[in-house]
Every structure is written in structure tokens, then in C-alpha cells.
Amino acid sequence: MAISQRPFVSSSYLRHDRRHNRHVGSGLACVAKHKPWLVSAEEHRLKFFSGGRRRYHTCARAPTIPPCFANVEPGIVGENISLPNMERKARIRKQLLEPDLLPSAYDTAWVAMVPLPGSPQVPCFPQCVEWILQNQQRNGSWGLSQLDSKVNKDLLSSTLACVLALKKWSVGREHIRRGLRFIGSNFPLAMDYQAAAPIGFNITFAAMVSLAIEMGLEFPVAQAHVDGILHFRDMELERLVWDKSYGREAYMAYVAEGLGNLLDWNKVMKFQRKNGSLFNSPSSTAAALLHNYDDKALQYLNFLVTRFGNSVPTVYPTRIYCQLLMVDSLEKIGISQHFYNEIKGILDVTYSLWLHKDEEIMLDVATSAMAFRHLRMNGYDVSPDELSHVVELSNFRNSLQGYLNDTKSILELYKASKVSVSENEFLLDSMGYWSGSLLMEKLLSDGGETRPIFGEVEYTLKFPFYATMERLDHKRNIEQFDSRGSQMLKTEYVPCCVNQDLMSLAVEDFTFSQSIYQGELRHLERWAKENRLEHLQFARQRLTYCYLSAAATIFSPELSDARISWAKNSILTAAADDFFDVGGSNEELQNLVALVEKWDEHSKDDFYSEQVKILFYAIYTTVNQLGTMASEVQNRDVREHMIELWLQLLRSMMTETKWRMRRYVPTIEEYMSNAVVSFALGPIVLTSLYFVEKRLFGSIVNDYEYNALFRLMSTCGRLLNDLQGFERESSEGKLDSVSLLVIHSDGSMSTGAAKEAIRRSIASCRKDLLRLVLQENSVVPRACRELFWKMCKVCHLFFSHTDEFTSPSEMVSAVNALINEPLKQQNRNLHLSVQSDN
């Protein structure tokens, strides 16, 4: 029943004399002898990178490298800092700190149409008019989509807006002619209901067509097409008449440029923000100025044109949204560790704005949800109460994003709902319920949808963040990375302009890591062979799957020692579990426990059987080697603690064996008290902690918080395993938490009710564990706390739907994806001109 994950050193792996501090070998020769997988990985890396002078440095905390490697040039497991890599990171850092925004032809055109106050025949922003004249494409269009070969509705809308602006000020006759020709040749696209469209396209495009006709412009299209697009607008307006919701009012104000005199502009201006804008939209704000002069609105546009020169973006301000979105991307593709300081600074600023309820965060659903999730997951004290304006479906519907049924906003709310740290966060539970339902409805109704966000929705619903392994997610996200990364507002919006750099860095990082994983796996296979583990016929051969859980969670290249420790202990605890479950007689089990109790004092004549001898010596040599290495890292003796972890584990397994033999039915309290240890995570996780954090003092190991983290993690794992293995365990006559609840209920609880009670307990333990992991002022270092959470996630993934550890066929694809299969990357090149939001 124990989950499988194990330690890290073989008898030939490390020869280190602690008493005299002698090192076997030096430099690369030492590594080649004792850590051959690192040398092969380095050789691979040197071949992988071409050109330029290379220098490698160690990313790990220094203590994670044992003294045996003190003379090795730093960076045997490091990162490439070649010139191209440094330049790439520099561009990413610049984008993180000073987001670049693409100019919006559509919004610039509407700003260009605003007249000078008191002089209606003179443009207020002539520089915007000049930008339009200078930025027409060869095919006569304006807009971003010239980067692709396809014409879309956004291109039509942007081009028509630019034509109107030039016509209004009687300039650019040739530009107008070419623009009208482009619109005319592509006008049927405007009638295509299946084509993606900007928000409010049926209203705004038709309104611009009407305005163009009033100005005397002639479209080279059939009148039937013009009538058709105007008919679409009439149908849309008729639908809006019958909708009396607040969300509908927000929507009409947002597409104000398409409604003109149909609006009550006094009502529209109630959506004006403190910065003077309507919805941070230059086009909406310009439309308001065209119909209703407002000094704050004019100041907003003046500020934008001054900041960006002669054009404007489609939304501003958007710094926090762009930064959080980029932080999200960095985490999703596994390269956020390269930008720790920048991300910390961004989150500090975001937290300050959160506390002040800044409009840039609070008035945008997706931004507020992302801010809550990232702040909470990085240890900031944020309350879901600040999301009360969108926590209920009715409130969400009253927002602009809610009225539009915006998938991105709903998805962010769903993700935010899952970072609950208490059973009492009912607001998050409610938000998770309705947002999950809406997302499922979208998947069912838009089954043929191929946009990247729908793939993300499907994956998020299937695998919540607490049931994933990071490195597998990284690979999936890299392979499905949308290099363009655009969103469709009233025009196309690209919030991140360095996506190609992100992709290149992520591919390089993952490819190098994968070479290290392959070397480590080869080492584990040699270690298992040297320790004759294949002769333990009763034991499940789970080496690859044990290593998967290590590599997919402790994924940084420099944490090799922690991964190998985790994997070897996983393999050994799985073998011990099988030995106690099916492989050993009572005499053999007692013999194994006695041998571990004796440890160094055992003799060669103490073994009851060959399989006891094999298993004991595998544990003995591996724990001793790990203990030596960890003691060097910690600068104190921790080997005794590692031995004690194994002794506690075997004694707890022996207790369960005695219960079975005597047909004893423990109370649920007795069962869980023993199961926390017998689930076998002690040797796996607690040993690995010594290789993750160099200052893991004895006082920390003995602290209540350290033990609470272990108890909650192990309880989650045990209950998840019981829930999914109930039928199998019952058929074998074994007791677990589900059957014990039923037995001790005296017939008042069905199996179904017992399972539901276990699910509630799992959710409660998971939330309590996450709260301890994220809390400030903790005794246990953050890196160590995260390891408890990572193992909890592994348990959720392995046991959420089936006992995947017992059904290895379900893990084959995951193992191959992480360790063996190269990335299958999409190749899209972007060349965008940008504006700096600084």
C-alpha cells in the first residue's frame, strides 16, 4: 500500500573518508567516477550549444554538492550563460519590468478623430493622424494581422477606422482609396459568423460603415452586402433592448463608438475610471469625447499620446496584467527560477496595489483573480473577500467580462478558487463551483474550438493544480505554447512581446534537464543491479516510476542529489512494502526489523533468508551513503535520523502485519496514527530535505510545524490510496480507512458515505497543508515546506482516479514524455514593433 519513492547512493557510488576528510579523485575525474550521469549530461550540453565562449556556474545552494566535488569547476549541473542566452534573458527581464505594448491602429484612429476643443475642424492629436499615414500596409490595410497571411475581421475593423480618421480631416486620399479597396475585396468576411471577431464587431463595424456612407465614401461592394452588415447590427441592437442587466450597460458603454447618439452619455460616463478613461480603452474614451466633452477623458488621451509618441495601445494601463500574465507564462514553461528577483519585485508592487484596492487590479476580473492566485501561492497574506465583487455568478454577470462570458476571466477565477487554505473559505468554494460549471459548458458547446485557451481549460478541469507534476506540465506547456499569445478585445491585443525568447529559453532549459534525467536514470539502473534488487521476486519493479515522481517535481538540474535520494528511497520503501504485504514470512519480517535495529552491529550470520539479506543490505548501504553525504551538507551528523526513519517505517509495517494476522480491527484513530508512518513517505521526503536546504537544524526537525507538515502530507497520501485501492484491498481481506469507517459506524454509514467522508478529509488536510507551506515566519525553510507540498501533489496525481502506482501502464506515457521523448515544438516567428510602457 505504500507509495514508491527512494534514496540515492550505491556502494560504488561514493567513497569518502569523513574522519580524515580524504577525497577520492579531484575535478572532473572525481565526478566521472562518482556522478557519471552529470558528466554525460555536461558532454551532451557542450554538444547542444554551438558557438561562443561558454561558462557554466552552479545554480544550487552550495551545500547540495558534497565535499567530494569541491574541486570541480562550478557548473557541472548549471545553466548556459553564453552571449545569446544572456541577451535573451535581458530582453525577458526588460519586458517583465517595462512591458512593451503594440500600437493599436483601431484605437489610434478613434483618438485621431477627436477634434481640438473649441476648434472642431482641427484634430486634437495630429500626430495620430500622421501615424496612420505612415503605417498603412502594402495591401491597403492597417493593423497587426499583416504578420499572418490570413485576413481577419480585426483587420477590416482597424482599416475602416483609419479610413474614417483620414476622411474626417481630408488627408491621405490615396491611403483612403487603397483602404477602401482592401475592405471591399474582403467585405464578405464581415458576414462570416464562423470567423473570430473583435468584441462588439457587429455593432462597431456596421456603425463605421454607416458613418463612411454619410461621409460620402463608396465601398466597392454589392449593396446587398452593405445591407447585410447593417442588418446584423439591427439584430444585435434589438437583442440589447430586451436585456436590462448591468452587464449589458457596461457592454454598451465599452462599444460606445459603435452606438453614438443611441446612448445616454451621462449614463455612459458612470463607467469612467479615476484615470479618466472608459474601461482603460482609448477608443471608448475617444468616442465619449466625440459626443460629450470631458476634461478627465481628454487628460487621459493626452497622457497616452505623450507617453507613446504618435499612437496608442488598445488598453492602458495594463502593466500589472501584462506582468502577471508573463509571470504565469514563466512558471508554466518552467523558467521562472531565472527571474526570481524580478518576479519578487512585481509581486511586491502587486501586493501593495491589492491592499489599496487599486482599480487596475480590482476592476478587471482576470487581473484580480491572477493577482490573488499568485500572491497567495507566494506567501502574501491575501483574503478572498477582496474578490467578493465576482465571487457569485450574479455579480460576475454584471461585469463586462461576465456579460461577454469571457473564457480567460472564467478560467482565472476557477484557478483562483483552487488555492484555498481553509475549509471556511466558502467564497472560493462557491466561485469554483459556478466557474467550473461554466467552463464545462463551454467545452461541451464549443467542442470543435481549437484556440489554445480551450486546451488549457480542458487540462485544468481534468488536472487541478494540486494533482500535477511540474516538469510534465512544463513540457506540455512548451509544446503547446502559443508564440503569438494574442487576445481579441475590440482589436487584437498582444500582452507579451518576447514570446519567442520565452520559448527558446524554455526549450534550452528543458532539453538540458532531460539529458541530466537520462543520466540519473542510468545510474539508478546500475545501483539497482549492484544491489541485486531484481532478485526480489515479490517486489514490484517500479524504478522508472519512482524516478518520475522525483524528476517531475524536484526538477532543477542542480538538485540532483535530492532527486536521487528521493528515487532510491522510493524504490526501497516500495520493496519493503511488498515484502510486508506479500513477500515475507513472519519470521523474515521480524528478522528484517531486528537487523535494522542492530544496524552496524549486525553479523553475516543474522540473515533468516537470502531475500532478507538483499533487502537489508540495499537499505543499509544506501542509507549509510546518503547519511554521509547529507551530514557533509548539514555540517552535522544526520545519519542516525535517517536510520530512525527506516526503523519507524518497518515497525509500523510490522504493526499492520500483526493486525492482519490476529484479525484485529483497530479504531480509525489507531489506524491513521500508524498509517501516517507506514505510508512510507518518511525515508523519501524527510531524507531528501537534507539535500534541498543546508540549514535544516535539529531544532527544526523536532519542531511541531515540521511534524505537522509530515502528518498532513502522509494523511493525504494514505487516504487517497485507501480511496482508490478500497475494492482491491477489500478483496484481499485488508482493512483501510474506508472499511473502518463503515465497520465502526454500526451500520449507519454506507460505503459511499464513507468514501465521501474520506474525500472531505483529504480536501481538509490538503488545505491545511497548503496553509502551512505558504505561511510567513515559518520555522521550516520554504524550500523544505514546498517538498511536502510536491509529494502531496504526486499522491493526488497517482491516486486521484486510479491506483496509478499499482497500474504502471498508466504512467508509461508520462515517463517517456519526461525522460525519453524530445520536445515537439511549434515554430512560429514573430516580428512586432512595440511601444514601451515605462
N, C-alpha and C positions, 0 to 999 in steps of 0.2 A: 504493500500500500504506500510505501514511501516514494516520494518523488526522487528522480535521479539526477544528481549533480555532484561532482567530486574534486579532490585535490590535485597536486601538481608536480611532484618530483620523483624521479626514478633513482634506483640505486647507482646507476652510472651517470646520473644527470649532474649531480653537484658533489664535488669533493672539497670540503672546506674545513680546515682545522681551526676551530674557534679559539682554542686555548692559545695557540701561537700566532693566530691571525695570518696563516700562510695562504697564499692564493695559488691555485693550480693554473699555470699559464698566465698570460697577460695579453692585453689588447684584443684584437680580433681573433687571435688564436684561441684565447680563453672562451670567447663567445662561440666560436665554431665547435669547440669541444662540449660545452655545457648548454648552450642555447642554439643549436644548429638551425632551428626554424627561423631565428632572427637573421642569421647570416644569409640564408637563402632568400629571405624576403628583401634584404638590402640589395643583394645582387639583382633581384628582379626589379627593384626600384631604379637602380642605376641604369638598367637597360630601358626601363619605361620612360625615363626622362631623357631628352636629347638636347644637346647644345647648351652652351653657357656654363659658367663655373657653378658647381653645386656645393652647398654646405648644409649639413644636417645638424639639428640640435634636438635635445630631448625635451618633449613636452610634459613628461611625467614629473610628479614630485620626486625629487632626488632619491628619497629613501626607497622607492619602489624598485631600484636597481641594486641588487645585492653587492657586497664588497668585492666579490669575485670579478665584477665587471668595472671596478673603479678606474681601471687604466684604459678602458675602451673609449675611443673618441665619442663624445656625446652625439647621440642621434642615430644609434643603431636602429632604434624604433622612434623616428622623429618625423618631421614634416619637411617638405621641399620648400626651400626659400630662394629658389632661383629667381632671376630678374622678372621673367614673365609672371611667376606666381606672386611676387611682391607687388607688381603693378596691378594685377588682378585684385588682390586684397585691398590695395589702396583705393581703387575705384569703388569697391563694395563699401568700404568704410566711409568714403565721401558721400555715397548715396544714402547710407544709414543716417549720417549726421545732417546732411543737407539734401533732402530729397529733390531730385530733378523732376520737373513737370513738363510734359509735352504741350506745345501750344494747341489750342482748340480753334480750328477755323470757324466752326459754328458759333462759338461764344464770342470770338473776336469780331465776327461780322455783326452780331447784335450790339456789341459795345460800340462798334464803328457807326451804327445808325443813330446813336444818341446825339442830339443837337446841343450846341453850346447854349447854356441858359441865357435867355434874352435874345438869342440870335438863331432862330430856327433854320436858317439857310446855311449855317456853318457847322461842321462836325465838331463835337466836343473833344474827340480823340482822333485827330487827323493821322496820327502815327499808326493807328489800327487800320485805317483806310490804306495807307501806304503798304502795310504788311500784306494786306490782301492782294494788292497789285504785284507784289514781289514774290508771292508764294503759290501762284497758280501752277498746276502740273501740266505736263505736255499734252495730256488728253483733255484738258479743259477743266478738270476737277480741282477741288480743294479738299484737304482732309488727310487723315493718317493712312487710309486703306490703300494708298498707292504703293505701300510696301508689299502688298499682295497683288496677285494678278486678277483677283475677283473684285467686281464692283458690288457694293452693298448699299443698303438704304441710308446708312450714316453718310456715305459719300454723296448721295443725292441731296440729303438734307443740308450738309455743310456747303455744298456747291451753290445751292439755291440761295442760302442765306448770304453768301458772299456776293452773288449776283445782285441781290436786292440792295446790299450796302453800297455797291458801286453805282447802281442806278439812282439811288437816293441822292447821291452827291454829284451825279452826272460826270463821272470819270470812268476811264477804262472801257471804252466802247468795244474794243477788240476782245478784252477779257470777258465782257458780258456775252458777246456773240459766241465765243468758244465755250463758255459755261453753259449757255442755253443749248448749244448743240450736244454737249455731253449729257445734259439732263434729258433732252429729247430722245437720244439714242438708247437711253437706259430707263426711260419712264415706265415701261411695263413692270420693272422690278418693284416699283412702288405699289403695284396692285397685287404682289405675290404675298399671300398671307403666310406662307410657309417660311419665308425668308426672315432672318433675325432683324429686328428693328430697334432703333433708339426708343427710349421712353417717350410716350406721347406722340409718336411719329404720325399717326393718322390725323391728329389734331394740328400739330405744328407744320407739317409739310403741306397739308391742304390749305392752311391759313396763309402760308408763304406763296402758294400757287395763286390764291385769290389776290393777294397783295401785288404780285407780279403782274397779273392781268390788269389791275387798277392802274398800275404804273405805265401800262401800255406795252409791256413785254409780250412777245409772242413765242409760244413753245412750238417747236417743230414736231408736234404730236397730234394724233387724231383727237377731235373734241370729245369723243366718247371716253377716252382715257382720262381727260381732264374732269369730265362729269363724274367718272367713276371714283376718282380720288376725293372729289368733293362730297360724293355720296357716303363714302366711308366716314368722313368727318361728321356728317349729319347723324349717322347712326351712332357714332361714339357720343356725340352731344346728347342725343335722346336718351342713351343709357345713363349718362351722368345726371340728367334731370331727376330721375327717379331714385337716385342714391342720395340720402340725406346725411351720410356719415361724416364725421370729422376728417376721416382719412381722405374722403373724396374732395373736401375743401382744400386739404393740403396738396393733393394731386393737381387740382385746377390751378392753384397758385404756382406750383412748380413749372407747369407748362403754360404760364401766363402769356408768353409771346405768341402762342397759337390761339388765344381766346380774345385778346384785345378788349373791345368795348362790351363784350358779353359778360365781363367780370365787374363786380363791385370792388373797385380798387381799394376802398377803405377797408374792406374785409380781407383783401389780399395782404395788405400791409401789416396785419396782425401776426403774420408769419415772419416779419422782419426780425433779424437777429441783432445782437448787440453790436456787431461789426458793420451793420447797415445793409447787409445782403439779405436776399431771399434764398434760404436753403444753401448758402455758400455758393450759389450758382450765378456766374456773371451774366448769362443770357436772361435768366429770370429777373435779375436785378435791373438789367438794361431795359427790359420790357416795362418794368414798373416806372422807370424814368421817362419812357416814351409816352406814358399815359398819365402819370401823376408825379410831378416833381417832388423829390425828397432829398434833403441835404445830406442825410446819412448815407443814402444809397449812392449819391454822387461821390461822396468821400471814399466809399468802398471801391468804386470803379477807378477813381483817381489813384488810389493806393495800389491797385493791381497793375495798372498800366505803368506807373512809375517803377514798381518792383520788377516787372517782367519786360520792360522796354516798349515793344510795339505790338504785343499780342497778349492774350490771357489764356490761362488753362481752363478746363471745363468745370473744375471745382476748386475752391480755395476759401479758407485754409483747409489743408488736408495732411499737414505734416505728421500728426500723431497716427492717423490711419495708415499712411504710407509706411511709417516706421514700424508700426506693429505688424503690418502685413509682411514686411520684409523680415522682421524677427521671426515671424511664423514660418516663412519660407526657409530661412536658415536652419531652424530647428527641424523642419520636416525633411530636409535633404541631408541633415547630419553634419553641418559645418558651423554651427553656432559657436562652438568652442573656440574658434579662431577670432571671434569678435566679442569676447566676454566684456571687456571694458566699455565698448560702445553700447552694447545691449544694456548693461547695468545703468549707464547714464540715461538712456532712453526710458527705461522703466522708472528711474527716479523722477524724471520730469513728468512722466505719465501719472505717477502716483500723486505728485503734487497737484496736478490738474484735476485728478479724480477727487481729491479731498476738497478742492474748491468748486466742484461740480461744474467744471468748465464746459461751455456749450459745444466746443469742438468734439468732446467725448460724449457728453450726455444726450445731445440731440441727434446723434447718429446711432442707429441700433447696432450695426455691425461693429463700429468702433467701441462702443461701450461694452459690448459682450466680449470682444477680443481683449480689451483693457482689463476687464475683470478676470478673465481666464489667465492671462499671462502674469498679471500682478499676483494673483493668489498662488499660482504654481511656482513663483519665485520668492515666496515668503513674505509678501507685503500683506498688511492687515486690511483687507477689503471686505465689505459686507454686501451680500446680495440685495440688501434693502435699497441700494442705490440703483438697482435695476427694476424697481417697482413699477416704473412707468411702462415697462414692456413685459412684465412677468406674467401677466394674464393675457390670454388670446384677445380679449376685447380691447385691451389697451394697445396691444400690438397693432390691431387692425386700424386703430385711429392714427397711427403714424404713417408717414409717406411710404416707408419700406413695407409696412404691413398692408397698406392698400394695394401696393404693387405686387404683393405676395413674393417679395424678393428672396430668391433661394439662398443667396450668400448670407443675408441677415438672419434667416431662419436657422441655417446651419451653424452660424456663430452662436446663436442663442442656445442651440442644442448642445454644442460643445461646452459652453459655459455652465450649463446645468449639471454637467457630469463632474465638475470639480468640487463637489460637496464634501465638507469635512465634519458634518454633524447630522444626526438624524432629525434635528429640529429645523433644518433649512428647507422648510416646506415650500418657500418661494421657488427654489431651484427645482424641487420635485415637480411642481406644477408646470414650470416653464419647460422642463424636459419632456413632460407627457405630451403637451399640445404641439411643441415644436417637432418632436419625433413623429407624431401623427401626420403633421403637415408634410414633412419630408417623405414619409412613406407614400402619401397620396401623390406627391409629385413624381415619385419613381413609377408608380402604377399608371398615372395618366400620361407621363412623358416617357414611356418605355423605350422609344426609339431615339431619345435625346442622346447626343454624343458629346456635348460640351464637357470639358474636364471636370467642372464642378459637380456634374451628376455622378461621375465615377467616384468622386470624393464623398458625396452623400451616401452612396450605396456602401462604400467601405466603412464609413463612420458608423452607420447604423448596425452593420454586422459586427464590427470590432470596436467597442468603446475604448477610450484611451487607456483604461486600466486593464485591458486584455490584449495588449500588443507588445511586441519586442522591437525596440527602437531601430536596430540595424536593418531588420527586414522591412520596416516601414520606410527607412531611408532609401533602400534600393527601389522599392515600388514607386516612391515619390520622384526619384531621379528619372526612372524610366518613363513616367507619365508626366514629367514636368512640362508645363505649358510655357515655352520660351517667350511667347508674346505676352502672356499674362494680362490681357486687356479685359476690361469690363465695359458693358454698354450702359451708359447713363443716357443723357439726351444726345450724346455723341460718344465716340469711342474714347475710353479713358485707360491709360497705361500707368498704374501707380508705381511701378518699379522699372527703371530703365537700364538695369545691369543684369538682366536675367541670363544673358549668355555667360557672363563672368561667374554667376552663381552656379550655373550648370557645369562649366569647365572645372571649377574648384571642387564641386561635389563628386564629379566623375573621377578626378585625380585622387581625391581623398579615399573614396570607396575602393577603387582599384588597388591602391597600395595596401589598405587594410585587408582586403581579400587575400592578397599574397601572404600576409602575415598569418591570417587564419589558416590557410592551407599548410603552412609550415608547422604551426602549432598542432594541427590535427595529425600530421605525420608523426610528430613527437609523441602524442598521446597513444597512437597505434603501437609505436615501439615500446613505450612504457608498459602498455597492457600486455604485450608479448613477453617482455622481460619478467613481468610479474606472474606470467602463466595464467592470466585471468580466463583465457579461453578454455582451460581445463575445468573450470567450474561449470559443469553441465547444467546445473539448476539455475544459473544466473542468466537473466535477460541481457543480451548483448546490445547495450544502449550507448556505446561510446560516442557515436556521432551525435545522437540527440542530446546527450549530456553536454557536449561541447557547444551545440547550437544555443542552448539557453545561456551559456556563458558569453559566447561571441556576439550574440544578438542583443545583449543588454550591457555588458561591460565592454563596449566596442572600441574605445580609443586604443590606438596601437600601443601606446606606452604602458597600458595596464595589462601587459602580457602575463605577468606573474599572478595577478588576481584571477585572470581567466583560466589559466592552467590549474590553479588551486581549486577554483570552483568546479571545473570539469572533472578533475581526478577524484575529488571528494564525492561528487555526484555519482561517478561510476562505482566507487567503493560502497557508498551507502545503499545504492540500488542492489549490489551483490549481497550485502548484509541483509537487506530486507527480504530478498528472495531466499536466502539461507534460512532465516527465521520463519518464513511463510511456508516454504515447500521443500527446501533442500537439505535441512539438517535434522538429525535426530535430537532428542532432548539432551543426550549425553554430549553431543557435538556442540550444541548451543551453550551449554554450561561450560564446556571446555574453552570455547572462544571468549566468553566473558572473563573467565579466570585468567586466561593468557593476557588479556588487555589490562586486567587488574595488576598483574605482575610486571608487565611491560619489559623493562630492561633486565629483570630478574628471571625471565622465563628461560627454560633449558630446551635443548633439541629433543629431549625425550618426553616433553609435556604434551605432544600433539595426539589427540584421540584418532584423527584421520588425516589423510592427505589433503582433503578439501579444507579442513580447518587450518592446516599448515599454510596452504596457498593464500587463503583469505587473510589470516593473521599477518603473515609477512608482508603482504601487499599494503595492509593498513600500517603496519609498524614502520616499514622503511619510508613510506610516503609521508606519514605524519612527522617522523623524525627529520626528514629533509625539509619539509615545509616549516617545521618548528625552528630549525637552524636559520633558514632564510628570513623568516618573519622576525626572529629575535634580533637579527642584524638590522633589519629595517626599523624596529621599535627601540633598539638600543636597550633592551631588557629581555629577560627570558620569558617567552610566551609558549614554549613547547608544552609545558605542564598543562596549560589551559586547553590546548588542542587535544591532548591525551584525555583530559577530563571530559571534553565534549563527546569523544567517542565512547568513553565508558558510560556516560549518562545515556547515550543513544542505545547502546547494546543492552543495558539494564532495562530500559523502557520497553524495548522489543521483547526481552525475556518476560517482562510482566504480562504483556499481551499474550504471549505463548502460554504462560501458566493459566491465564483466564480461560483460554480455549480448551486446554487440557482438562481443567477442572469444571468446565461448563459454568464458570462463574459469570454472572450478569452484573457488571459494575453500574453504579449510578452514572448519570450523564456527567456529573462533576468529576468523578473518578476517571472516567474515560477521557475527558478533554484535558485534564491535568496531565495525564500520561501521554496523550496524543500530541500535545504541543512539542514534546521531545521526540517521540517515536516517529514523527513525520519526517525526521532526518534532515532538517534544514540547518541544524546547529553546526555540524562539521563543514557544511557547504558555505553558508553565508558568513558565519562568525569567523571562520578561518580566513576567508577572503578579505575581510575588513582590514586585517593587518597589512595587506599589500595595497590598500587603497588610501589609507591615511597613516602618516608616520607618527602622529601623536595620539595614539589610542592607548591612553594610560590605564593602569589597573583600576583607578577610581572610576573611570568611565565604564569599564566592563562590568563593574559591580554596582553601577548606578541603576536606580529604578527605571529611568527612562530607557536605557539600553535594553533592559529585560522586558519592558513593556512593548518596545518595538518588535522584539523577537516573538513575544507571545502573540501579538496581533497578527503578524505575518504568518506564523505557523498555524494559528487558528483558522485564518482564511484558507490556507492551503489544505489543511485537514478536512474542513467542511466541504470545500469544493470537490475534493477527491471522494469524500463519502457520498456526496450528492450524485455524482456521475457514476460511481462504482457500486451503488447500492444493490442493483439487481445481481451483479456478478458476485459480490461479497455474500449476499443472502443465499445464493445458490450453493456457496461453499460452506455455509453454516457459520459465517463470521458476523460479528456484531460491529455496528458503526453507529454514528450519531443519529442517523435516521431511524434505524431499528430500535435503538434505545429510547428515543422519544416516544415511539409507539408503545413499546413494552411498558414503560413507566407511567403511561397515561391511563392505565387500567381500562383500556378500550375506548377512551374518549377521543382519541386522535387517530385519524386515518393516516395511511402512508402519504397521501397527497398533502394533507395538512402539515405533517411532519416535514416534508420537503419544503413547503412554503416557509415554515418557521426557520429552517436552516438557511434559506435564501435571505431572509431578513437579517439573520445573524451575520451572514457573510457581508452583506451591504453595510451593516453597522460596524463590523470590525475593519472593513476596508476604509470607511470614512474616518474612523478613529486613528487608524494607521497613517493616513494621509495628513491628518491634522498634526500628528507628532512629527512627521517628516518635514512639514512646511513651517512649523512654529519657529519663532525667533528665540534668541537667548537659550538655545538648547545646549545641554551638556555634551551630547553626541555630535561630532562634526557632521556637517551637511552631506559630505561625500559618503559617509557611512550610512547615514539615515536613508539616503537615496538607494543604497544597495538593498535595504529591507523592502523598499517600495518596488524595486525592479524584480525581486523574487516574487513578490505578491502578484505582479503583472504576469510573470511567467506562469504562475499557478492558474490564474484566471484564463490565460490563453490555452494552456494544456488541458484544463478540466472544465471549461465553460460549456462545451457542447457534447463532449465525449471524453472518455479517459484516453486522451491522445498519447499519453506516455506509454500506456499499455497497448495502444494501436499505432505502432510506428509508421505504418504505411501512410498515415495522415500527416506525418512530419517529413516525409521524403522530399517533397517539393520545396519545403521551407529550407531544409538542409542544403539542397542543391543550389537554391537561389542565393543563399548567403555565402557559401564556401566555394562552390564549383563553377556556377554559371556566370559568364561575364555579363556586364550591363548591356541591355538592349536599349540604346538611347535614341531619342528623336533628334534630328539635326535641323534646327531652324536658325537662320541667321537674321539678326535684326540690326538695322542701321537707322537710328532715330535721332533727330535733332531735339535737344532738350532745353528747358529753361530751369534755372536754379532757384529752388525755393529756399532762399537764405536771407 
